[in-house]
Amino acid sequence: MNVVQTEIADVLILEPTVFGDERGFFFESFNQTVFQEKTGLTVDFVQDNHSRSTKNVLRGLHYQIKQPQGKLVRVISGEVFDVAVDIRRSSPAFGKWFGQVLSAENKKQLWVPPGFAHGFLVLTDYAEFLYKTTDYYAPEHERCIRWNDPDLNIQWPINNDAPLISAKDADGVLFRDAEVFA
């Protein structure tokens, strides 16, 4: 596995070692020992999630203000533009975002640490998205920042079609009004 540092110090791209031939491919999608050795992070994943979304679906920007979740995310079918936003007031990267295309083809994974809002936009006809979390889903602590917040100015790769968002995400708050981490 290769670990690539991003512009935001705590957000990492993980590139697995893929073994392939004319029959197909194999790779370890997660190995606790290797993850710890390569990233220097000690994390305990407690929940795995799997979602499927159609083209132009935008989910996010989600986070839990209590029971914050670190997420190791990847795509097993299709392609998404995945975004992590640093919402830790004490961080030098507070209010900055990082985006990365994740796909079944590139097999990249993104480590989104606790203290970040997270979202993604589906770029292909559909995408299946898998992620491990470091804490359990707690709907009472879930928060949402608007995907198109003008202060964040995330450069989503949106064509002429408006993204498809849930009612909950449409009611997301502006970044300046959001509950954030200390």
N, C-alpha and C positions, 0 to 999 in steps of 0.2 A: 504494500500500500504506500502510495505517495501522499504526503500532506502538503497542501499549498496554503500559505498564509494569504489572507485577503487584506484589503485596505483597512478593515476594522480588525484590530489585533485578535480578538477572541473568536471571530467567525472563521471557520476553516473549510476548505474544499478537500475532500478525501477521494483519491483516485485509486480504485482497487487494482490489484494485479490480476489480469484476466488471461486465462489459458484457453486458447481456442484453436480449432482446426475445422476441417470440412464438415464435421459432425455437429458443431455448435461451440459452446463455450462453458467455462466454469470459473467462478470466483467466490471467495469468501466475502459475503456482504457485511459480516461483522464478526470480529474476534476480539474479545475483551482485552486479552493480553497485548495483542498488536496495537489496538486502539490506544491503550494506555502508554505503551512504549513510544509510539510515533507522535502522539499529541501531548503527552505529559499530563493528560486529564484522567482523573479517577471519577468515573460516573457509574451509577447503577441505573440501568433502564428497568422500568417497572411496567411499561405498557407498550404494545405495538398497535398501530392504527393503519388502516387501509382505506383509501377513498378512491372513487372513480368519478371523474367529471368530464363534461363535454367541452368542446372548443369554446373559447372566450369566457369560460367560467373563471371568475376571480374570487378567491377565498381569502379573507383577511382584511385587515391586519389584526391578528388575534394574539392575545397573551393572557396569562392569569396573574393578577396582582398579588394574590397569595397562592402558595403552592406553585411557584413559577416552574415552568417546564423547560429543560434543555431538550432539543430535538435533533435527532440524526435523521435526515430526510433523503429520500431517493425516489426515482421514478422507474417503474418496471414495464410500463407500456406508454408510448407517446412521449410528449415533451412539454415542459412547463418552464416559465420564467419564475424563479423562486427568489423571494426577498426577505431579508432580515433587517430590522430597524433597531438600533441601539436606543433603548429608553431608560438607561441608567443615568440619572442626573449627574452622578459623580464621575462618569466616564468622559475621557477626552473626545470620544466619538458620539456623545449624546446627540440624538437627532439625525445622525447620519445613517444611510442605508447602503446595503450591498445587494446586488442582484446577480444571479447566475442561472444559466440555462442548464437544467437537469433533464436527462432523457434516458430512455431505455438503451439507446445507442451509445451514449458516452459513459453511462454507468457511474457518473460522478455522484457523490453524496455531499451534503452540506451539513456542517455542525452549526446549529443555531443555539447559542448558550441561553441559560436562564437570564431574564432581564431584557429580552428582545421581543419585539412584536414580529409576527411572521405572516406571510401571505404568499400566494402563488397565482399565476395566470396560466391557463391551459392554452397551448399554442397549436396543438394538433387536433384532429377530429375528436379525440378523447385522450385522457391520460389516467393511468393508475399510479397512485402516490402512496408510498409506504413511509411511515416514520415511527421511530422509537422515542419514548419520552422518559424523562428522569423523574417525573411525578405524575400522579393520577389526574385525570380530567376532573375538574371541580367547577361545574357550571356557575355556581354562585360567585366565583372569583374571576370568571371570564370577562375580559374587556375587549373592545374593538376600536381601533383608530381608523378613520376613513382612508380608504385605499388611494384616494386622489387628493390627499391633504396638500394644500398649496405650500405650506412651510417645509414639508418633507420633499416635495417635488420629485417623487419617484418616476423614473423614465420607463414606465410600462411599455412593452412593445405591442401597443394596441393599434390595429389598422383602423379602418373607418367604422367598424362595428363596435358599438358600446359593449362593455363587458357585462356578463350576466352575474348579478350578485344577489345574495339572499336579502330578505327584508332586514334581518339582524345586522348584516354588514352595511346596508344602506343607512342604518341608524347609528353607525359608528361616529365617534366624536372627533373633533379636530385635535391634532397633536397638542396644541397649546392648552387645551382643556382636559387632556387625558391624565388619568392617574398614572404616575410613573414610579420607577424605583429610585431609592435614595442614591 
